[in-house]
Amino acid sequence: MASDSGLIFASSFIFFTSPIFLFETNILSYKSVVFFADRKNN
């Protein structure tokens, strides 16, 4: 029973944190692309 609840908790934790993680990495990649494009222009 305890292992089942732990598994449910882990899956829900991953489910809720993965969109936040993807959002953070998208912002970082966007900032790096803008940074390199800005350096190339100057």
N, C-alpha and C positions, 0 to 999 in steps of 0.2 A: 504493500500500500504506500509506504513512504517513498519507495523508488519510483512508483508511478506518478506521485505528486511532484517529485523532483524533476521527472522527465517532462511533465506538463509545464512546470515553471521554467525549465530551460528552453523549451520550444517557444513558449510565449515571450520569454526574454529576448531570444534571437529574433522572433517575429517583429517585436516592437522596436528593437534597436537597429536592425538592418536598414530600414528606410532612413534613419538618422545618419547612420554610417555612410550610406550611399550619397545622401545629401551633402555631407561634409566633404567627401572625396570629390563630388562634382564641383563644389565651390573652390576647392584647392586647385583642381585641374583648370578651371576657368580662370582663376587668378594667375596661374603660371602661364597660361596661353596669352593672356592680356599682357603680362609682364614681358614675355619674350617678343611679342609683336611690338610693344612699345620700344624695347631696346633695338629692334631691327630698324624701326623708323628713324630713330635718332642715331 
